[in-house]
Amino acid sequence: MPELPEVEVVRRGVRDHVVGRTITSAALSGARVARRHAAGPTDLASRIEGNRVLAADRRGKYLWLVLDPPDDDPQALVVHLGMSGQLLVESPDAPREKHLHAALDFADDGPQLRFVDQRTFGGLALASLHPDRYGVSHPGEDVPDMGGPGEAGELPGVHVHGIPEPVLHIAPDPLEPAFDVAAVTRRIKSKDSEIKRVLLDQTVVSGIGNIYADEALWRAGVHGRRPASALTKPALGRLLGHAEDVMREALGQGGTSFDALYVNVNGASGYFDRSLHAYGQEGRPCARCGTAIRREHFMNRSSFSCPTCQPAPRLRR
């Protein structure tokens, strides 16, 4: 499943090609693409048409377009990428992809925005926008570089239009101004769950998935099964710092693409997989000590770590 860097790469591409344009038609194929929209695909398509795209926004792994209807308040078109969902910018004359489920046309007759999903776990849904309970930055505060503004006056990573209802429960991610390292550290410290399980909890800190959790833990020298409460606050702060660093590095390389499913809006793959030190490196020497990286089962997935640099905790009796 795409994680924060991959979703942010897509958001930037959508912002550059779609923000400011008005949707004239929306063609949705089948019911699954709109299964999260209770009224169904026909209603969703009709409600999208005529809307101007105000912004492309994101929190963690969640992506949405802020739409401005002619006679109503802005609303969000939430894009669930799922396991294999792609947003592609294509010429209307380009051949239709085999797994094309939605195509948006615009008033300027420019390129379409297409939603392609091979495994059909993703989809589109229209949602209301609500104030961000984590607040926004005040003018003059430092704002992380998230790739530049969308519309004039829009601060990257600041949700000036609000948060879609399905995303309200999601915590800020390490790349947005609302992220409070001290508060997140305290919250993690209060949990007895394994630290990797906590890192994957999107209500604690969002955007971190299996790949970047393993990479951050490797950099911090912490085994993923260690209880979160057993780590000191400084150690947790460093771990969160490593998570931010590795995701920023991945973002600079277009994300991590292991196959043709994880691509940007132009269909290009990221290449951070060449820089991975832990995830997917089973049997290869640790870049720090030379010990072979091990693979373990964890939460119906795989974890990768160094037995020497990240010693496993002793089992509790």
Beta strands, then each sheet from edge to edge (+ up, - down):
strand 1: 23-28
strand 2: 52-59
strand 3: 62-68
strand 4: 75-80
strand 5: 85-90
strand 6: 100-106
strand 7: 112-117
strand 8: 123-127
strand 9: 129-130
strand 10: 163-164
strand 11: 294-298
strand 12: 301-305
sheet 1: 1+ 6- 7+ 5-
sheet 2: 2+ 3- 4+ 8-
sheet 3: 9+ 10-
sheet 4: 11+ 12-
end
